[in-house]
Amino acid sequence: NINPTRRTNYLTMVDRRRSAEAALLTGCCILASVLFSFDLIPFNNHEDPSLSSSELQRHLIAKGKRRTPKGSIQTSSSTSIRSWENNHLEPVTVTPDPSRETVLFWHIPKSGGTTTKAIYECLHQTLASRAGSLPKFGHDKDEEIVAFHPWRENGPTYVNVDTTGPEGIRHAKEMGLVPSGLADLIITGDPAFAIEHLYDDAHKGRVLVTFRHPVDRLVSKFYYLQTADWERAYNPHWKKLSVLDFAERNNENNLYVKKLVGKENNEEVTAEDLKMAMKTLKERCVVGLTNYMEESIHRFNVVMDIDESGVENKKCMDQFFGGHVEKRNSNTHPIEIKGSPGWDALAKRNELDIRLYNYVKKLFKEQKEIIDLYAESMAVE
C-alpha cells in the first residue's frame, strides 16, 4: 500500500513535469513560426549549400534572395572562394536577371567553345571577344566602348574590346565594358582574371562553361593544332609525334583547376585547389557538357532569357541541332583508347582535372532542377 500523502506528491510532480514539457513544446512551435514568418531559413554564409537540397533551392530562387557578404564563404572543410569571386558573381541560388547582370562564358579550347560562340552570334547576342578588337575592323583605337557589326550589317554584333586574355581584359575594364551593359556575353579563356577585374559589387555577372573529358580534349588539341594553320598555337611538328610523345612533352596539365583558381600554367595545383574549384563551380557557375551540347545550350538560354520559340531563334537552334548538322571547328582524328600508353600518360598528368570533370558530370545532373526553377520564376516575372 502506498502512503496517500506520498501518492499525492508523486502525482503532483508528474503533472508539473508534463506541464513543463507541454510549455516547452509550445514555445518551440511558436519560435519556429516566428522564424519562418520572417523568412529566416537556416542558410548562412558559413554553410555549404547543397544543390541536392531542392527545398532550399526553391525557397531561395522564389524569394530572389541576394546575399553579398564581405570576405570568403567558408565551408565546414574550411574551403573558400575568393571574396571578389563571392561579391562579383551571383550565386546559382538566385534567379537570373539579365537586365542587371552580364554573363561570362569561359571558353575552354576544344570543348565546344567555338560552337557556343557561333550559336550566340546566330541568336543576335552582342559578344565581347577577340573579333571586335581586330585592327581590320577599324575600332581597335576607339576611346569609347561601342558595339558594331564587324562583317556585315545584319551579321554578328561585337563590342570593340578583346576579353580573351589579361591584357585585353585590363583594357576592357578601363573602357567600362560591364558597366556599359553593351555586351550580352563576354567570352574569355581566363575566367578568374576576368571575374576579378571586369565585375564589381555593383555590376555582377554569371558564369557559363562547357566541359569535356580532359584526356579527350588534349588528344583533340594534339591533332587539331597539327593542321590548323590559322591558329596562333599551330604546330605542324606535332605530326611527327605519337600521343605518348605529346603527353610527355606537353607542359599543359590540369588546365581546368588552374584556370578556376587563377594559377599560371607553370604553377602546381593541389587537392585544396581542387576543392576550391569544385566550390566555385557549385556555387557560381552553370555547367554544360560537350556530350550534351544541345541540353547545355538550352540551359544557357534560360540563364540569358533567350526565347527559343521565336521564328528566328528557332531557325538558329535547328541550324546547330537539327538533322544534318556539320560540327564547327572540329577535326576528324584517330581515337585514343582508354588504357593505351598515350591515354594513361595524359590521365596521370591531369589527375585533378579528371576528378573535377567527374564532379562536373554529377553537378550537371543536379543543376537540371535549378534551371527548371529559373525558367518557372522568370516566366512569372
VEXDREN-2710 file (C-alpha; in Angstrom, 1 decimal):
% VEXDREN-2710
k/r/px/py/pz
1/ASN/0.0/0.0/0.0
2/ILE/1.2/3.5/-1.0
3/ASN/1.0/6.2/1.6
4/PRO/-1.7/8.7/0.4
5/THR/0.5/11.7/1.0
6/ARG/3.4/10.3/-1.0
7/ARG/1.0/9.3/-3.8
8/THR/-0.4/12.8/-3.9
9/ASN/3.1/14.3/-4.0
10/TYR/4.1/11.9/-6.8
11/LEU/1.1/12.7/-8.9
12/THR/1.7/16.5/-8.4
13/MET/5.3/16.1/-9.5
14/VAL/4.2/14.2/-12.7
15/ASP/1.6/16.8/-13.5
16/ARG/4.2/19.6/-13.2
17/ARG/6.7/17.7/-15.4
18/ARG/4.1/17.2/-18.1
19/SER/3.0/20.9/-17.9
20/ALA/6.6/22.0/-18.3
21/GLU/7.2/19.7/-21.3
22/ALA/4.0/21.0/-22.9
23/ALA/5.0/24.6/-22.3
24/LEU/8.5/23.9/-23.8
25/LEU/7.0/22.2/-26.9
26/THR/4.5/25.1/-27.4
27/GLY/7.4/27.6/-27.1
28/CYS/9.4/25.8/-29.7
29/CYS/6.5/25.8/-32.1
30/ILE/5.9/29.5/-31.6
31/LEU/9.6/30.2/-32.1
32/ALA/9.7/28.2/-35.3
33/SER/6.6/30.0/-36.6
34/VAL/8.2/33.4/-35.9
35/LEU/11.4/32.5/-37.6
36/PHE/9.6/31.3/-40.8
37/SER/7.3/34.3/-40.8
38/PHE/10.5/36.4/-41.0
39/ASP/11.8/34.1/-43.8
40/LEU/14.8/33.0/-41.8
41/ILE/15.5/29.6/-43.3
42/PRO/18.9/28.3/-42.0
43/PHE/21.3/29.2/-44.8
44/ASN/24.2/31.3/-43.8
45/ASN/27.5/32.1/-45.5
46/HIS/29.4/29.6/-43.4
47/GLU/27.4/26.6/-44.6
48/ASP/27.9/24.5/-47.7
49/PRO/24.6/25.0/-49.7
50/SER/23.9/21.6/-51.2
51/LEU/22.4/21.5/-54.7
52/SER/20.7/18.3/-53.7
53/SER/18.5/20.3/-51.3
54/SER/15.7/21.1/-53.6
55/GLU/13.5/22.8/-51.0
56/LEU/16.3/25.2/-50.2
57/GLN/16.9/26.0/-53.9
58/ARG/13.2/26.5/-54.5
59/HIS/12.9/28.9/-51.5
60/LEU/15.9/31.0/-52.4
61/ILE/15.0/31.3/-56.1
62/ALA/11.4/32.0/-55.4
63/LYS/12.3/34.7/-52.8
64/GLY/15.1/36.1/-55.0
65/LYS/17.5/36.4/-52.1
66/ARG/20.7/38.2/-53.0
67/ARG/23.4/37.6/-50.4
68/THR/26.7/39.6/-50.9
69/PRO/28.7/39.2/-47.7
70/LYS/32.2/40.5/-47.3
71/GLY/35.1/38.1/-47.2
72/SER/35.3/34.5/-48.2
73/ILE/32.5/31.9/-47.9
74/GLN/33.7/29.2/-45.5
75/THR/32.5/25.6/-45.6
76/SER/32.8/23.0/-42.8
77/SER/36.0/21.8/-44.5
78/SER/37.4/25.4/-44.5
79/THR/37.4/25.5/-48.3
80/SER/36.6/29.0/-49.5
81/ILE/36.1/31.0/-52.6
82/ARG/37.8/34.4/-53.0
83/SER/36.0/37.5/-51.7
84/TRP/35.9/39.2/-55.1
85/GLU/34.5/36.0/-56.6
86/ASN/31.8/35.9/-54.0
87/ASN/31.0/39.6/-54.4
88/HIS/31.3/39.8/-58.2
89/LEU/29.2/36.8/-59.2
90/GLU/25.6/36.0/-58.4
91/PRO/25.1/32.6/-56.7
92/VAL/23.3/29.9/-58.6
93/THR/20.6/30.0/-55.9
94/VAL/19.5/33.4/-57.2
95/THR/17.2/33.7/-60.2
96/PRO/19.0/35.4/-63.2
97/ASP/18.1/38.9/-64.1
98/PRO/19.7/39.7/-67.5
99/SER/18.7/43.4/-67.1
100/ARG/21.1/43.7/-64.2
101/GLU/23.8/41.0/-65.0
102/THR/26.4/40.4/-67.7
103/VAL/27.0/36.7/-68.5
104/LEU/30.6/35.4/-68.9
105/PHE/31.4/32.3/-71.0
106/TRP/34.6/30.5/-70.1
107/HIS/35.9/29.2/-73.4
108/ILE/38.0/26.1/-72.8
109/PRO/39.9/25.1/-76.0
110/LYS/38.4/22.1/-77.8
111/SER/35.4/21.9/-75.5
112/GLY/32.6/23.3/-77.6
113/GLY/33.5/27.0/-77.2
114/THR/33.7/27.9/-80.9
115/THR/30.3/26.3/-81.5
116/THR/28.8/28.1/-78.5
117/LYS/30.1/31.4/-79.8
118/ALA/28.7/30.7/-83.3
119/ILE/25.3/29.9/-81.7
120/TYR/25.1/33.2/-79.9
121/GLU/26.2/35.1/-83.0
122/CYS/23.2/33.5/-84.7
123/LEU/20.9/34.3/-81.8
124/HIS/21.8/38.0/-82.3
125/GLN/23.6/38.4/-79.0
126/THR/26.2/41.1/-78.6
127/LEU/29.5/39.4/-77.9
128/ALA/32.8/40.6/-76.3
129/SER/35.7/38.5/-77.6
130/ARG/38.8/39.0/-79.8
131/ALA/37.0/39.8/-83.0
132/GLY/35.7/43.2/-82.0
133/SER/39.3/44.5/-81.4
134/LEU/40.9/43.4/-84.6
135/PRO/42.5/46.4/-86.4
136/LYS/41.0/45.4/-89.8
137/PHE/37.6/46.4/-88.5
138/GLY/38.7/49.9/-87.5
139/HIS/37.6/50.1/-83.9
140/ASP/40.8/49.0/-82.1
141/LYS/41.8/52.6/-81.3
142/ASP/38.3/53.8/-80.1
143/GLU/38.3/55.7/-76.9
144/GLU/34.8/54.7/-76.1
145/ILE/33.1/51.4/-75.9
146/VAL/30.9/50.7/-78.9
147/ALA/29.0/47.7/-80.4
148/PHE/29.2/47.2/-84.2
149/HIS/28.9/44.6/-87.0
150/PRO/32.4/43.5/-88.0
151/TRP/31.5/41.7/-91.2
152/ARG/28.1/42.8/-92.5
153/GLU/25.2/45.0/-91.3
154/ASN/22.9/42.0/-90.5
155/GLY/25.8/39.9/-89.2
156/PRO/27.0/39.2/-85.6
157/THR/27.5/42.1/-83.2
158/TYR/30.7/42.6/-81.3
159/VAL/32.0/45.1/-78.7
160/ASN/35.3/46.7/-79.6
161/VAL/37.4/45.0/-76.9
162/ASP/39.4/41.7/-76.6
163/THR/38.4/39.8/-73.5
164/THR/40.2/36.6/-74.3
165/GLY/43.3/37.3/-72.2
166/PRO/44.6/39.5/-69.3
167/GLU/45.9/42.4/-71.4
168/GLY/42.6/42.9/-73.3
169/ILE/40.7/42.4/-70.1
170/ARG/42.5/45.3/-68.4
171/HIS/41.7/47.4/-71.4
172/ALA/38.1/46.4/-71.3
173/LYS/37.9/47.3/-67.7
174/GLU/39.3/50.8/-68.4
175/MET/36.8/51.2/-71.2
176/GLY/33.9/50.3/-68.8
177/LEU/32.8/47.1/-70.6
178/VAL/30.5/45.7/-67.9
179/PRO/29.0/49.0/-66.6
180/SER/28.2/49.9/-70.3
181/GLY/25.7/47.0/-70.5
182/LEU/26.5/46.6/-74.2
183/ALA/27.7/43.0/-74.1
184/ASP/25.2/40.2/-73.7
185/LEU/28.0/37.6/-73.4
186/ILE/31.7/38.1/-72.5
187/ILE/33.9/35.3/-73.8
188/THR/37.2/34.6/-72.2
189/GLY/39.9/32.0/-71.7
190/ASP/40.9/33.4/-68.3
191/PRO/37.8/33.3/-66.1
192/ALA/39.4/34.1/-62.7
193/PHE/41.2/37.1/-64.1
194/ALA/38.1/38.3/-65.9
195/ILE/35.8/37.9/-62.9
196/GLU/38.2/39.8/-60.6
197/HIS/38.8/42.7/-63.0
198/LEU/35.7/43.2/-65.1
199/TYR/33.0/42.9/-62.4
200/ASP/32.4/44.6/-59.1
201/ASP/29.9/44.7/-56.3
202/ALA/27.5/46.9/-58.3
203/HIS/27.9/45.1/-61.6
204/LYS/27.7/41.4/-61.1
205/GLY/27.9/38.5/-63.5
206/ARG/27.2/34.8/-64.1
207/VAL/29.5/32.2/-65.5
208/LEU/28.6/29.6/-68.1
209/VAL/31.1/26.9/-69.2
210/THR/31.1/23.6/-71.2
211/PHE/33.4/20.8/-70.1
212/ARG/34.9/17.8/-72.0
213/HIS/36.8/14.9/-70.6
214/PRO/40.4/16.3/-70.1
215/VAL/42.1/13.5/-72.0
216/ASP/39.7/13.6/-74.9
217/ARG/40.2/17.4/-75.0
218/LEU/44.0/17.1/-75.1
219/VAL/44.0/14.4/-77.8
220/SER/41.7/16.6/-79.9
221/LYS/44.0/19.6/-79.3
222/PHE/47.1/17.5/-80.3
223/TYR/45.6/16.5/-83.7
224/TYR/43.9/19.8/-84.4
225/LEU/46.9/22.1/-84.0
226/GLN/48.9/19.9/-86.4
227/THR/46.8/21.2/-89.3
228/ALA/45.1/24.4/-88.1
229/ASP/47.5/26.9/-89.6
230/TRP/45.1/29.8/-88.8
231/GLU/45.5/29.3/-85.1
232/ARG/48.2/31.1/-83.2
233/ALA/49.2/27.8/-81.5
234/TYR/49.6/26.0/-84.8
235/ASN/52.3/23.4/-84.6
236/PRO/53.0/21.2/-87.6
237/HIS/55.9/19.5/-85.9
238/TRP/53.4/17.6/-83.8
239/LYS/52.7/15.4/-86.9
240/LYS/55.9/13.6/-86.1
241/LEU/54.8/12.7/-82.6
242/SER/52.7/10.0/-81.1
243/VAL/50.1/10.8/-78.4
244/LEU/52.5/9.3/-75.9
245/ASP/55.3/11.6/-77.1
246/PHE/52.9/14.6/-76.9
247/ALA/51.9/13.6/-73.4
248/GLU/55.5/13.5/-72.2
249/ARG/56.4/16.8/-73.9
250/ASN/53.3/18.9/-73.4
251/ASN/53.5/21.3/-70.5
252/GLU/49.8/21.8/-70.2
253/ASN/48.2/19.9/-67.3
254/ASN/45.2/20.3/-65.0
255/LEU/44.1/23.4/-67.0
256/TYR/40.6/23.4/-65.5
257/VAL/41.7/23.6/-61.9
258/LYS/44.4/26.2/-62.7
259/LYS/42.1/28.5/-64.6
260/LEU/39.4/28.3/-61.9
261/VAL/41.8/29.2/-59.0
262/GLY/43.8/31.7/-61.0
263/LYS/47.1/29.9/-61.3
264/GLU/49.6/30.1/-64.2
265/ASN/50.3/27.1/-66.4
266/ASN/53.8/26.6/-64.8
267/GLU/52.4/26.5/-61.3
268/GLU/51.4/23.4/-59.4
269/VAL/47.9/22.7/-58.2
270/THR/46.9/20.8/-55.1
271/ALA/44.0/18.9/-53.7
272/GLU/43.0/22.1/-51.8
273/ASP/42.9/23.9/-55.2
274/LEU/40.6/21.2/-56.5
275/LYS/38.2/21.7/-53.6
276/MET/38.2/25.5/-54.3
277/ALA/37.5/24.8/-58.0
278/MET/34.6/22.5/-57.1
279/LYS/33.1/25.0/-54.7
280/THR/33.4/27.8/-57.3
281/LEU/31.6/25.6/-59.9
282/LYS/28.9/24.6/-57.5
283/GLU/28.1/28.0/-56.1
284/ARG/28.8/30.4/-59.0
285/CYS/28.7/28.5/-62.4
286/VAL/26.2/26.9/-64.7
287/VAL/28.0/24.0/-66.2
288/GLY/27.5/22.2/-69.5
289/LEU/28.9/19.1/-71.1
290/THR/30.1/18.7/-74.7
291/ASN/28.4/15.2/-74.7
292/TYR/25.1/17.0/-74.0
293/MET/25.7/20.2/-76.1
294/GLU/22.1/20.8/-77.0
295/GLU/20.8/20.5/-73.4
296/SER/23.7/22.7/-72.3
297/ILE/22.8/25.5/-74.7
298/HIS/19.1/25.2/-73.7
299/ARG/20.2/25.8/-70.1
300/PHE/22.4/28.7/-71.0
301/ASN/19.5/30.2/-72.9
302/VAL/17.3/30.1/-69.8
303/VAL/20.0/32.0/-67.9
304/MET/20.2/34.6/-70.6
305/ASP/16.4/34.7/-71.0
306/ILE/16.6/33.9/-74.7
307/ASP/13.2/32.7/-76.1
308/GLU/13.9/29.7/-78.4
309/SER/10.3/29.7/-79.6
310/GLY/10.7/32.8/-81.8
311/VAL/10.9/32.1/-85.5
312/GLU/14.5/33.4/-86.0
313/ASN/15.8/31.8/-82.8
314/LYS/14.2/28.5/-83.6
315/LYS/16.0/28.6/-87.0
316/CYS/19.3/29.1/-85.2
317/MET/18.7/26.2/-82.9
318/ASP/17.7/24.0/-85.7
319/GLN/20.7/25.1/-87.7
320/PHE/23.0/23.8/-84.9
321/PHE/21.0/20.9/-83.5
322/GLY/18.7/19.9/-86.4
323/GLY/19.0/16.8/-88.6
324/HIS/22.2/17.1/-90.7
325/VAL/24.4/19.4/-88.8
326/GLU/28.1/19.9/-89.6
327/LYS/30.2/20.4/-86.5
328/ARG/32.1/23.7/-86.2
329/ASN/35.8/23.8/-85.7
330/SER/36.0/20.0/-85.4
331/ASN/38.6/17.8/-86.9
332/THR/38.5/14.1/-87.6
333/HIS/41.3/12.2/-85.9
334/PRO/42.2/8.8/-84.5
335/ILE/40.6/8.0/-81.2
336/GLU/43.0/7.3/-78.3
337/ILE/41.6/4.3/-76.4
338/LYS/41.4/4.5/-72.7
339/GLY/44.1/2.3/-71.2
340/SER/46.6/2.9/-74.1
341/PRO/50.0/4.3/-73.1
342/GLY/49.2/7.7/-74.5
343/TRP/45.8/7.9/-72.8
344/ASP/47.3/6.8/-69.4
345/ALA/50.1/9.3/-69.7
346/LEU/47.8/12.2/-70.2
347/ALA/45.5/10.9/-67.5
348/LYS/48.3/10.7/-65.0
349/ARG/49.4/14.3/-65.7
350/ASN/45.8/15.6/-65.5
351/GLU/44.5/13.7/-62.4
352/LEU/43.0/16.7/-60.7
353/ASP/41.2/17.8/-63.9
354/ILE/39.7/14.3/-64.3
355/ARG/38.4/14.4/-60.7
356/LEU/36.9/17.8/-61.4
357/TYR/35.3/16.6/-64.6
358/ASN/33.7/13.7/-62.8
359/TYR/32.4/16.2/-60.3
360/VAL/31.0/18.3/-63.1
361/LYS/29.1/15.4/-64.5
362/LYS/27.3/15.0/-61.2
363/LEU/26.7/18.7/-61.0
364/PHE/25.3/18.8/-64.5
365/LYS/22.6/16.4/-63.4
366/GLU/21.9/18.2/-60.2
367/GLN/21.6/21.6/-61.9
368/LYS/18.7/20.5/-64.1
369/GLU/16.2/21.2/-61.3
370/ILE/17.6/24.6/-60.6
371/ILE/17.5/25.6/-64.3
372/ASP/13.8/24.5/-64.4
373/LEU/13.2/26.7/-61.3
374/TYR/14.9/29.6/-63.1
375/ALA/12.5/29.1/-66.1
376/GLU/9.4/29.0/-63.8
377/SER/10.4/32.1/-61.9
378/MET/11.4/34.1/-64.9
379/ALA/8.2/33.2/-66.8
380/VAL/6.2/34.6/-63.9
381/GLU/8.1/37.8/-63.9
END
